[in-house]
Amino acid sequence: MIGKKIVYPLAILVVIVALLVIGNRLGRKAPSEKEVKFFPSLTEQSIGAITIREGTNVVKVRRKGDVWVVSKPTAADEKPAVVKPPLVSDSVQADSAEGEQKEASTEYPVDSASIASALEKITTIRKDALISENPEKQAVFEVDSSKGLLVELADNSGKALGSIIIGKSGADWNSNYVRFKGSNSVYMSRGGVRYSFFTDLNRWRNKSILKFDKATAKGLTLAKKDSGMITLAHADTGAPWEILEPIKNPAKTDEVEGIIEKLALLNATDFQDDVLPDTAMGFDKPELVVTISFKNGSSRNVMFGKKNSDGKYWVKTDGKDQIFLIADHTVNQINKKFDDLKGEPPVKPINPDSLKK
């Protein structure tokens, strides 16, 4: 009897505890998107500028009309605007404005894939797990001011939208420690967000020299410094290419299409930003001038100068002021010799009558 008196209350207690645990779990709601996302209200369209800082390195990517541009902000760019006293003369104000303009940093077009990746990451970055709220551990996760990558967001008017500090990778290398600037809460965020943000200016820049649909090309001319000109054409998409100059002859279609494919997505490896005379870059006597003509009647020219001390060719194209640099192996894939492109003449069918005696 005593045993039953003890067992029954224990059983009732176990049932009550189980019901409380189940009720607690059922009552616990999954966190909302607003609670999980770092920037729940941000859209790609609402972001007008992204400033990225790592140590002493800084770049600013901003929306300029319909395009994105990147620059390295100067000390003048970083200073807050100063309101001038009303007694300053117009001429002094004009001189000051001119001086500020001279100090402004140079802006370059941004690579579309890079900015698309950055915008996608910043609008979707999540607080996947709270790791620490101890400020003394920020250095361990590299989300402190000395080792962290600071990403500052602003809208099109320059109004701040928020800042995060991205730290080192997690154990799976596809996650990073992240915290809001000014907060002690460090979160684990999946998706390798740090890979989309960097302070290397040239990585942000648009390296595209040419970009077109290779199916629209109908003619190709290779004007070579040492061996004259090779002109090729084909009538329709899928038709074989033909050499028109220096002699009329069938072309190796695979070789020609290889050149077209390389030109259709021709990217630079680096940029020539310092001003040099054309003679120094070999544009007065170019190694190769390529002209691609298209079905709509338009054409594009690409001029390959000589090699620099690093073994890269100086390159320029019509419609762009930027001088590019390209690795020599890329130029070799375009600068083909006549014998490389010359195909075999078609075999004439044998007339049966000629075999008769």
Secondary structure, DSSP 4 states (H G I P E B T S, - for coil): -HHHHHHHHHHHHHHHHHHHHHHHHHHPPPPPHHHHBSSTT--GGG--EEEEEETTEEEEEEEETTEEEEE---HHHHSPP-PPPTTS-HHHHHHHHHHHHHHSPP-EEBPHHHHHHHHHHHHH-B--EEEE--GGGTTTTT-STTTSEEEEEE-TTS-EEEEEEEEEE-TTSSEEEEEETT---EEEEES-GGGG----HHHHB--EEEE--GGGEEEEEEEETTTEEEEEE-SSTTSPPEEEESS-EEB-HHHHHHHHHHHHEEE-SEEE-S---HHHHT-SS-SEEEEEEETTS-EEEEEEEEE-TTSEEEEEETT---EEEEEHHHHHHHS--HHHHB-PPPPPPPPGGGG--
